[in-house]
Amino acid sequence: MVQLTTTPRLRRAVRIYNALPTTTTPLPADAVALSHEQIRAVSRALAHHPADSDSGDGDYTFSTLLRGSGIFHAPPAPAPAKTPEYIALMARLRRDEEEREYTALLAAPQHAASTSILSEDEDWKLVKSQISMIFNVLLSVLATAAAVWKVAGAWDVAARLGVAFLAAIVVAVAEVVLLWGYLGRVEEAGEKERQRGKGEVKGATGVSWIVGLGGVVEKRGSSGMGGKG
């Protein structure tokens, strides 16, 4: 039901209304708000009432009593009191969150150090692999040149040197082509593996808490999806 705020004129009219002998249900004289029907009842009861000797105002028509009034908005209801269980739960959740943050803070330097060590190990393995490949190529080139030099033992020195040098160049070019193709296949396989890793999403399970006016509700759930890109 819509209620209207009371004005000094309306409160004075209510006091006069309550003093009438015909009034069976008095209204609160100091009420901050009255309903539309209550104000109309006061106006009807005072329609022929004589002028007020104090103010000299005897106009108690409905439109006059409504003058200056507005819609009354009741103040919001106070928030429900927090139960001891709710307070204890909130304190425990805060402690758990602080412990998780502290644990993550301690684990961060260790994780960084471990990652640094792994990165150094991988770099060193890569360097050793490259050195080994270069050594194998040089060994193949020198072995081929030595073999051709020995096979062409009946030739003169200039011819033997030219043939050995040409054979060494051919073997070097062949080794570089084979090595280039091998590295390309390795890089392509690594790129495919990284793309598959990006497309996979692991599921996560956990416990969540829903806090409302009715209390705290524990909700367990899981979500996850997997895919390959």
Residue pairs with C-beta under 8 A, 6 or more apart in sequence:
1 35
1 36
2 35
2 36
2 71
3 33
3 34
3 35
3 36
3 71
3 72
4 33
4 34
4 35
4 36
4 39
4 66
4 69
4 70
4 71
4 72
5 32
5 33
5 69
5 70
5 71
5 72
6 14
6 31
6 32
6 33
6 34
6 69
7 67
7 68
7 69
9 57
9 64
9 65
9 67
9 68
10 34
10 39
10 42
10 65
10 69
11 29
11 30
11 31
12 52
12 55
13 42
13 43
13 46
13 60
13 65
14 27
14 28
14 29
14 31
14 34
14 42
15 29
16 46
16 49
16 52
16 60
17 23
17 26
17 27
17 41
17 42
17 45
17 46
18 26
18 27
18 29
20 45
22 45
23 45
27 34
27 38
27 42
32 72
33 72
34 42
39 62
39 65
39 66
39 69
40 62
42 60
42 65
43 60
43 61
43 62
43 65
46 60
47 60
47 61
49 58
49 60
50 58
51 57
51 58
52 58
80 213
83 215
85 215
85 216
86 211
86 215
86 216
89 209
89 216
93 209
133 179
136 175
137 172
137 175
137 176
137 179
140 171
140 172
140 175
141 168
141 171
141 172
141 175
142 168
144 167
144 168
144 171
145 164
145 165
145 167
145 168
146 164
147 167
148 160
148 163
148 164
148 167
148 168
149 160
149 161
149 163
149 164
152 159
152 160
152 163
152 164
153 160
155 163
195 229
196 228
196 229
198 229
199 227
199 228
199 229
200 226
200 227
200 228
201 224
201 225
201 226
201 227
202 224
202 226
203 222
203 223
203 224
203 225
203 226
204 222
204 223
204 224
205 220
205 221
205 222
205 223
205 224
206 220
206 221
206 222
207 218
207 219
207 220
208 218
208 219
208 220
208 221
209 216
209 217
209 218
209 219
210 216
210 217
210 218
210 219
